[in-house]
Amino acid sequence: MNTPTHILIGVAAFSRPGLYKVNTAAFLGGLLPDVSLYVMAGWALFIQGIAPQTVFHVYFFSPEWMRVFAVDHSIPIWGMALGVGLWLKRDWLIAFSGAGLPHVGSDFLVHHDDARPQFWPLSDWIFRGPVSYWDDRYYGQYFAPFEMVLALGLCVVLWRRFRAPWPRMAIGLTTVALVSTAVMWSYMLAGGVAHAQ
């Protein structure tokens, strides 16, 4: 799934008007599992000048990158964080980990050839989701429009929930990022990352 959609799901589930700390935590929890990809890919693309095909067809699947993805997409780690938040009764930690869990949970289902290890440190096994959020070989042509409708619907829900200008500006920027990300990934992943395997 595209990162803005993950963020919107987390914020829609856990944000409330006036709870700045909780709302920020929900935003960050929805974002965090994808930060490593943006940092590593951004460094390779823009600092090292490596071609997108190499970054997304070779580097993405390297053991080094997969070790990083195993940590930030670990269902056990996010689940333990939620358990700690509930035990300590920390609303911000519940929102943070609660937003991270649907991120890694939805990625579990909609990543096929580009799936990450989901159960580290318990296992390095990788579940190949039955659907891909982008790859037409695994129904990406059907899932992508569904994701866009879902994300835009969540934007409307959040726009109605928040009346203040700052949250509405954030919602507007997320909507722009949603469309931009979909266009960017369709360019970067042209030809299918799985062909490198």
C-alpha positions in Angstrom: 0.0 0.0 0.0 1.2 3.5 -0.6 2.5 5.3 2.5 -0.1 8.2 2.5 -2.9 5.5 2.6 -1.2 3.9 5.6 -1.0 7.3 7.4 -4.7 8.1 6.6 -5.8 4.7 8.0 -3.8 5.2 11.2 -4.9 8.8 11.7 -8.6 8.0 10.9 -8.5 5.1 13.5 -6.8 6.9 16.4 -6.9 10.7 16.0 -9.3 13.0 17.9 -9.7 16.8 17.6 -7.6 18.6 20.3 -5.4 15.6 21.1 -2.2 16.9 19.5 0.2 14.3 21.0 -2.1 11.4 20.2 -2.7 12.6 16.7 1.0 13.1 16.0 1.7 9.6 17.3 -1.0 8.1 15.0 0.6 10.0 12.1 4.1 8.7 12.9 2.9 5.2 13.5 1.3 5.0 10.1 4.5 6.5 8.5 7.3 4.7 10.4 7.4 1.3 8.7 8.1 3.0 5.3 10.7 5.5 6.5 13.7 3.1 6.0 12.7 2.5 2.4 12.5 6.2 1.7 15.9 6.9 3.4 17.7 4.0 1.8 16.2 4.5 -1.7 16.6 8.3 -1.5 20.3 7.9 -0.6 20.9 5.4 -3.4 18.9 7.4 -6.0 19.9 11.0 -5.2 23.2 10.8 -3.4 24.8 7.8 -5.0 23.1 8.3 -8.4 22.1 4.7 -8.8 19.4 4.0 -11.5 15.9 3.3 -10.2 15.8 -0.1 -11.9 18.9 -1.2 -9.9 17.6 0.3 -6.6 14.1 -1.3 -6.9 15.0 -4.5 -8.8 18.3 -5.4 -7.0 19.0 -3.4 -3.8 15.4 -3.7 -2.6 15.8 -7.5 -2.4 19.3 -7.6 -1.0 19.8 -9.3 2.4 21.0 -6.0 3.9 17.8 -4.1 2.9 15.6 -7.0 3.9 17.2 -7.1 7.4 16.1 -3.5 7.9 12.6 -4.2 6.5 12.3 -7.2 8.8 12.5 -4.9 11.9 10.2 -2.1 10.8 7.6 -4.5 9.3 7.7 -6.9 12.3 4.2 -7.7 13.4 5.5 -9.1 16.8 7.4 -5.8 17.5 4.4 -3.6 16.7 2.1 -5.9 18.7 4.5 -5.8 21.7 4.5 -2.0 21.5 0.7 -1.9 21.5 0.7 -4.3 24.5 3.1 -2.0 26.4 0.9 1.0 25.6 -2.2 -0.7 26.8 -0.4 -1.9 30.0 1.0 1.5 30.8 -2.2 3.2 29.7 -0.3 5.7 27.4 -2.7 7.0 24.8 0.1 8.3 22.6 1.8 4.8 22.5 -1.5 3.1 21.8 -2.1 5.5 18.9 1.4 5.1 17.6 1.6 1.3 17.7 -2.1 1.0 16.9 -1.5 2.9 13.6 1.6 0.9 12.9 -0.1 -2.4 13.2 -2.7 -1.9 10.3 0.2 -0.6 8.2 2.2 -3.9 8.6 -1.0 -5.9 8.6 -2.2 -4.5 5.3 1.2 -4.8 3.8 1.1 -8.5 4.8 -1.8 -8.9 2.4 -1.0 -6.7 -0.5 2.7 -7.3 -1.1 3.6 -10.4 -3.2 7.0 -10.5 -4.8 8.1 -7.5 -2.8 6.9 -8.8 0.6 9.2 -8.3 3.6 9.8 -10.7 6.5 6.8 -10.1 8.8 7.6 -12.1 11.9 11.2 -11.1 12.9 12.8 -11.9 15.3 10.7 -15.1 15.6 11.2 -16.1 12.0 12.7 -14.9 8.7 9.8 -16.5 6.7 8.1 -14.3 4.2 4.4 -14.6 3.5 3.6 -13.7 -0.2 0.3 -11.8 -0.2 -2.4 -13.0 -2.6 -2.7 -9.5 -4.0 -0.2 -6.8 -5.0 -1.1 -3.1 -4.4 0.7 -2.3 -7.7 1.6 -5.4 -9.7 -1.0 -6.3 -12.3 0.2 -10.0 -12.2 -1.4 -10.1 -8.8 -4.5 -7.9 -9.3 -2.8 -4.6 -8.9 -5.0 -3.1 -11.6 -8.0 -3.7 -9.4 -6.5 -3.0 -6.0 -4.9 0.4 -7.0 -8.3 2.1 -7.8 -9.8 0.5 -4.6 -6.9 2.0 -2.6 -7.4 5.4 -4.1 -11.1 5.5 -3.3 -10.4 4.3 0.2 -7.8 6.9 0.8 -9.8 9.8 -0.7 -12.8 8.6 1.5 -10.6 8.8 4.6 -9.5 12.3 3.6 -13.2 13.3 3.5 -13.8 11.7 6.9 -10.8 13.5 8.4 -11.7 16.8 6.8 -15.1 16.5 8.5 -13.6 15.5 11.8 -11.1 18.4 12.0 -12.2 22.0 11.6 -9.0 23.8 12.6 -6.8 25.1 9.7 -3.6 23.2 10.7 -5.1 19.7 10.6 -7.0 20.5 7.4 -3.7 21.7 5.8 -2.1 18.4 6.8 -5.0 16.5 5.3 -4.7 18.5 2.1 -0.9 17.8 1.9 -1.5 14.1 2.5 -4.0 14.1 -0.3 -1.4 15.7 -2.6 1.2 13.2 -1.4 -1.2 10.3 -2.1 -1.6 11.2 -5.7 2.1 12.1 -6.1 3.2 8.8 -4.5 1.0 6.7 -6.7 2.5 8.5 -9.8 6.1 8.2 -8.5 5.9 4.5 -7.7 4.3 3.7 -11.0 7.3 5.3 -12.6 9.9 3.7 -10.3 8.4 0.3 -10.4 7.8 0.2 -14.1 8.4 -3.3 -15.3 7.9 -4.9 -11.9 10.4 -5.2 -9.1 10.0 -9.0 -9.1 11.7 -9.4 -12.4 15.1 -9.0 -10.7 14.6 -12.1 -8.5 
